Amino acid sequence: MNEAEFQKQCITKARRRGWLVYKFASPSIRGVPDCIFIYKGQVIFIEFKNPSKAGRLSELQKRKIKELKQHGAECYVVDEMRLFDEILEFIE
């Protein structure tokens, strides 16, 4: 499974559980996480990576995630379904 398929599966799963999910694309700011997940007032940012461990965070992505966290945002890098499920369960 590639990163796009994995991301789509995660988004579908979250929406079925009642999450509001937006694919995040910022043409003027590169390096931002892939998606915003919202559930009962909780907002998290998730950067998806290929489950085969082929994908790595770029230096720019690392900086943007660090910046988000410094401003109090919850931000995760997810490359396996088990981790994604744990994040959703923790927030729910």
N, C-alpha and C positions, 0 to 999 in steps of 0.2 A: 504494500500500500504506500502511495506517495503522500507527501505533505498535504496537498490539496484534498485528497480523498479523506485523510485522517481528520483534517479540519472540518470538513463537511459532516462527517459522522458525529463529531463532538458537538457541533452547532445543532444538529438535528436532535441529539440526545438531550441537550440543555433545553431546547424549546419545548420538547415533549414534557419536560419536568416543570415548565412554567417560567423559564428564564426568558428575558428579553435579550436578544443578541444582535449586535451590529457588527458587520465587517467594517473595520476601520481603515480607511484609505485617506491619507493626507498628502495631496499633491505638493504642498509647499513645505512639509516637514517629513523628511525621510527618517526611517529607523524606528517608527512607532510600532507598538504591538499590533498583531493582526486583527484582534477582535475585542469588543467591549461586551461584557456580560453583566446584566443587571437583574437582581432578584431581591424583592422586598427591601429596597433601599440600599442594598449592598452593590457596589460597583467594583468589578475587577477587570483588569486588562490581561489578555493572554496572547503570548507569542507562540505559535505552533511551529514545531520542527518535525522533520521526517521521523517516523517511528523506527526506521532502520538505523537511526543514529547517524545518518549521512549529513544532516544539516547542523550547522554551528551558528551561534550568534556572531554577527559582525561586531566590530568595535563600536560602530555607530549605534547598533541595537543595544549593546551593553550600556552605553552612555545614556540612551533614552530611558531604559528601564531603571537605571540608577536615579535619574532625574525624577521620574514618576514616583519612585519609592521615597525619595527625599521630601516630596510634597505630600506624603501620606497615602499615596495610592497603593492598592494591592495589585501586584503585577507578578505573573507567573510565566515560566517557560515550560511548555508541555510537549512531551514526545512519546507518551504512552497513555493508553486509555485508563489504566489503573490510577495513575496520577490525576488525570482529569476528573475521574469519579470521586477521588478523595477530596479534591478542591470543592466540587459541588456539594458533597455531603457535609463538609466542614461549614460551609456558609448556610446551607439550608437548615 
